[in-house]
Amino acid sequence: MTKGSDRLPCESREAGTSPILSSNYRSAADWRGRAEICDDAVLPQFDDIVMPRATPTLRQRKIFALTRILAGLVAACYLGYVVVANLAAGLPFDRTLLFTALVSVAGFAYAAWYLRDLSAVAREEREQRGANDSR
């Protein structure tokens, strides 16, 4: 087989070897794109590989939610302070100040969203505690 050919080396390759490792193909995607030409090629299904995901513990989820709530509140309070201070200094409520006020509101919404997540974690903790107490 010559470099740049459109055919896979199906007949010439040894059992157990993969054309992915061949120098004729630049990447697995290059080989995957030409696989339909060769009937006996077994393509690795990279998209179908499902790795198990580590789920955070309740304590970790609680810490993540608290961190995000605190960060959202700090950002929102600071930006709210900037808006109030600028208005108190006599600046007009123009586009820039309006945008700052909107980002401040978004910070409060961010904190409120993760407050919901924290309440869900607390509910799960109560359920776990109730299940452990009933044993």
C-alpha angles and dihedrals in degrees: 000000000000127000114270094022118146095224126086117235091246099143097038100046121095122243112275096020123114129216086219087079092046118107089230091077125057097205145354088262090057091053092043090055091056098040097099089068092065117060098196097048114118109209120206107236101225092172093055096054107109114195116203110253121223110235116212118243120249090257091053092047089050092052092047092050093046091049092051092045091051093046092049093049094047092049093045094047092048093049090045089052090051091053094047093045092050092048090048090051089058101254116149119252094251132159095283094051090044090053091049090051091049092050088050090054089048089054091054090048090050091053091047092051092054090044085065089051090050091051090051089052090049090050091051090048090053091049091050092047090049091050091050093047093052092059 
